[in-house]
Amino acid sequence: MSREISNLSSLSDVARFDPLGSFEDLFRDFRQAPLGRWMEGRQAMKMDVSENEAAYLVKADVPGMKKENIKVDIDGNKVSIVAEVSDSKEEKDGETLIRCERSCERMQRVFSLAHEVDAAHAVAKYEDGVLALTLPKKNGKEARQLKID
């Protein structure tokens, strides 16, 4: 055994030996799995929520979406924002699609507020990738899907 150790040029050669591959390689392989690719494509919807005496004000980042692809549902104090777009794959003569990362995107955020929302008077506006919601407070429960201006 001492003969085998003497053949190593230094202790750093032992430290470099890794029979399982690098720790980084392990996770790179995991990210390449179908579930890993699915998770990488998903984006978290970032938002700010503020409140005054009369209403909640919500600003949510929904970049790259058209207002037609955004759905806001209100049910009592529960608010759901879903934005989904699915681009069709365009094929051109003489071109081969090598990688497509823009074909389908979905963002979703569901949250509850301390007070119920007056869905009949709620307002949604979408401009420059930001969805702005004005959600008036109400006593009682009413469900409604908002039209985005």
Secondary structure, DSSP 4 states (H G I P E B T S, - for coil): -HHHHHHSS-HHHHHH--TT--HHHHHHHHHTSHHHHHHHH--PPPEEEEE-SSEEEEEEE-TT--GGGEEEEEETTEEEEEEEEEPPPP--TT------SSSEEEEEEEEE-SSEE-GGG-EEEEETTEEEEEEEEESS--EEEEPB-
